[in-house]
Amino acid sequence: VIALVSFLVLLIIFVGFGERLTRLAGLRSGPLLERLSFSWVLSTGVVTLGVFGLAVLRAVTRGSILLLVVVLGLASIGPARDLFGELRSLPWRAILRPADRLDRILLVLIGLFLAGGLVMALAPPTGMDTGIYHFTIPKVILQNQGLVPRDDLWIHKSGGFYMIYVLGMALGGEIAAKLLAFAMALAGVGLCASVSERLRSGTGPAAMFILLSTPLSAGYLGYEYLELPVLSYVLAAFLALLRASEGRVWTVLACGLSGLALSTKPSAFAAGVLVPAALGWMLAREGRRGLGTAVASLALFALSAGFWSLWNYGTTGALGYRYPGMSLGAPDEGGAAIGPGYLGLIRQLGDLATLGVYWTDSAGPLIVAGLAGFALFLWKREARLAVLLCAASVVGYLGVLALLAPAYLFTGFGARYLAPCVVGFGGPAAAQFVGWVRERPGPLRSAIVLALLLPAAPLLFLKAGKAAVAAPAAVGLESRSSYLGKKIETFAACEVLNKLPEPDVKVLFAGVRPYYLDRPFIWIPYLGSSSLLQGLKTREEVIRRLRERGITHVLVEPGGLHSAPFVETDVLPAAPFREIGRWPWKYDQWVRLYAVEPP
Amino acid sequence: MEEPRVDEEAARDPRSRGRVLLFGAALAAYYLLYYWIFVGRVGEYFGDILRHFAFVRRLLP
């Protein structure tokens, strides 16, 4: 209940504050859906920078976050009242029962995707990367009242949207944080419709459906990952680019918003294509008069893309911190073997056009078909900006990798990193094509309507299955402990540690997901090497190091000590380590928990 | 009123009909490939889920 109330209050404040910002910037008003979605994303960007500032100052407390929200709330009162007044006056009956039969079907399917995502968002977090770092880092930030340099946790990888998770967790716990991510995805859906409407009138509903029925969106909706926030920033920046002729502020915003996409996930650097596009178009229009705007745009882009790097530089002396055993452009120590091989490049693009592992990460077939259809039938008839940006993002991504990190050019990782750009630019382009085809009865129309609807069916089925499993926990019929105990192999061991009466418990966590641990911990990353154990050769050295660092317990998940396997075989089986619990894992293996006896 | 006339002409144009046929055939082939991969991926997913939840079965008395 606290999570829901916090979320609803934040929803109103974010939308109202974003509207206030657009009024202060003197931006001309647009359609309501566009204003609501764009306001949300704009507020998210400002709050990200605000909470990050608090985190750098080590001033992240529930009180400081509450104060920030109160300030935003006071600024949002008037605009929020206006927006909700407009919402009330909308012709809801006509919106919810459109005249066109296909639009009615699309609306029902959109509702089902969103309902599945909402149920997932209300259930406790189970995403793999969430437990590794997307929620672990915000939790560590809250525990330490700010950012702390650590070489055992990927806290030096830029993750701008983590600040929104910090805000949500501080006010309403993990479910509020999840709901904020869900709302960000909703804003992306609204922005996709808004962009499409500006490219071709009447394509909004199809664009919303196209976005939601991609494996990328269907897979991640309701989860706590970063792909959908990146997608929403890309679409907001695209919208700003489309409105750039209305005033120079839009160009500055396009650059700032694409910077926020990059700082959310640096591997989404393909979103950077929006910057040369926005600046080039503005300078072509304005000539030398636009130089000041170009400088302001680049400055905002540098700030919004690089704020995390500035903190890295201040704390580690490097803009991009290199973790032990991990480097860009070379295979990670202990990680999966990668490239080079052109088969890998084909697989990367193939995954993007079909499906990645676990039916996520791809742009889905309709976007690829829509782009091809656009090129074949509409090239000389319609605005080509979306198609060109989509092509530029793919070429730019591959080009940058070829120059800076050729080994990664040949792996399957790229599908997930590229997909937000391909969906963000390709979705509206596909909607343009679908909109054009719908106006022309004939076999092509029937084929495209079928191609539009078909990919949704299995994805909806799978999403419904996941939502059904999560529903009892989402509505409070199943406890967090029971739900997560069935999903996370190390959860039971974490619960034991969390409930220990001793105040000074410190855990060496040799497992994948430390998020569920409430006690201080040192993590042994599942990729790369561990700085804690690096260079240690003997049992005595390991015991001495653990005592120096105050470790009282060791939690080991099978494979968790891959970077120092002798610890599992030669160190842990004898005193001072005492096994105090074990829980079943896959393949007849066990999660083991050890207490470190005092000397 | 200009645009529909252009389209009607285009619909009668054999080259245009050829393009539609080519596009339709490529679309059908692509969707078949997509669903073939989809089934494989879902199989992979459920296989992993079953392995993943082996620990739950072992928790049961």
Chai-1 contact restraints between the chains, C-beta under 6 A:
chainA,res_idxA,chainB,res_idxB,connection_type,confidence,min_distance_angstrom,max_distance_angstrom,comment,restraint_id
A,T354,B,Y34,contact,1.0,0.0,6.0,A-B,restraint_1
A,T354,B,I37,contact,1.0,0.0,6.0,A-B,restraint_2
A,L355,B,I37,contact,1.0,0.0,6.0,A-B,restraint_3
A,L355,B,F38,contact,1.0,0.0,6.0,A-B,restraint_4
A,L355,B,R41,contact,1.0,0.0,6.0,A-B,restraint_5
A,Y358,B,Y45,contact,1.0,0.0,6.0,A-B,restraint_6
A,W359,B,R41,contact,1.0,0.0,6.0,A-B,restraint_7
A,W359,B,V42,contact,1.0,0.0,6.0,A-B,restraint_8
A,P365,B,Y31,contact,1.0,0.0,6.0,A-B,restraint_9
A,P365,B,Y34,contact,1.0,0.0,6.0,A-B,restraint_10
A,A369,B,L27,contact,1.0,0.0,6.0,A-B,restraint_11
A,L376,B,F23,contact,1.0,0.0,6.0,A-B,restraint_12
A,L444,B,V20,contact,1.0,0.0,6.0,A-B,restraint_13
A,A447,B,G24,contact,1.0,0.0,6.0,A-B,restraint_14
A,A451,B,L27,contact,1.0,0.0,6.0,A-B,restraint_15
A,K486,B,V56,contact,1.0,0.0,6.0,A-B,restraint_16
A,E489,B,F55,contact,1.0,0.0,6.0,A-B,restraint_17
A,P584,B,F55,contact,1.0,0.0,6.0,A-B,restraint_18
A,P584,B,R58,contact,1.0,0.0,6.0,A-B,restraint_19
A,W585,B,F55,contact,1.0,0.0,6.0,A-B,restraint_20
A,K586,B,R51,contact,1.0,0.0,6.0,A-B,restraint_21
A,K586,B,A54,contact,1.0,0.0,6.0,A-B,restraint_22
